[in-house]
Amino acid sequence: LAMLRTLAIFALVAASADAFAFSPASALRPVGARAAACPLALYMDAALIVQNKGGGHGEIGFHLAKQLKGKGLDVTLLQDKAAKTDKPPFCFYDELKGSGVEIVSLDLADSAAVTAACEGKEFTHVFDNWAKDKSSVATVVGLAKTWGVKSYTYVSSGGMYESSAPQPMTEDGPTKATGQREVEEFLASEGLPWTAFRPQYIYGPQTNKRDYIDWFFHRICRDKPCPVPGDGSQKVSVSRAEDVASMLASVVGKEGEASGQVFNCGTDTFYSYAEICNMVGKVVGKEAKIMSYNPKDVELPKGFFPFRDKSFYVSPAKAQAALGWKTSSTLEADLGWYYDSYKAAGLDKKEMVFTDDDLALGVAK
């Protein structure tokens, strides 16, 4: 009973705190509607995820929300309403709701709508997987300042590196002037405790873009050759979605180490194009027929081959050292369940044409 009385008094004092809450970062934080509704919220970190409509980073918000909940954070996800809700990962959002994640669908380009969706809320962590330039990040950055966030984490892009960068690419390598780079520079100028992560190619589960790995299954399942640029020895970083999310989530508890830093985001296991062909062939139970072509000898549509003509892969060593992050999977180990999902989607039986392959094979060696 004495223990219960002590807890009751503690809860009463927390509920009646009139203006500020003490945070682990030794900063005073205003008590908002969230804390007033639940006194325990004063002592809980809360994350806001701003999630794009889909594409190469479309699955990040889903997996990140699960991992942040697993770390004990209160999670709200602002979802761009342009997302195709009947497609992964969005069709699995009921799973998030069931775990207590609040999901708000809205037009993320509408500054007033974003501000209204956050009214009466406050967050300690922001994870921005939507902004593509300075103008699209300004609204949430402004809100983050009023909340006094511990961390503003931005999902940038590993695609900004110059193709001339030494491989594997490190964070100090040369970059192009891209919208994502503009966001990084803007965050650095705003006085926020910001961090940027630069992912590359991502695969499932609940992936929003299957092309990277499906390209190989499409051909090998149908006994067709795989036309690869060059000799196929070029290496690539292909990372599992949960590993990407876990690196982003590793900022929680490591805000000081992450602040003001850019991290490459990806696996530490790299494969050549030829190795991926052969690994897929082994899983399917067929020999991979690899045909080499010179990209300069043929004009192919953009995106014909899922990766670049040259090696283009990032090193995650900085994140491993600073954040203590570790990858939990490899593409080779995951190809078994990936093939099962490929067949479950009926992709092994789907009618396909390979007209552009014929163009590449016409100059293949």
Disulfide bonds with the S-S distance in Angstrom:
none
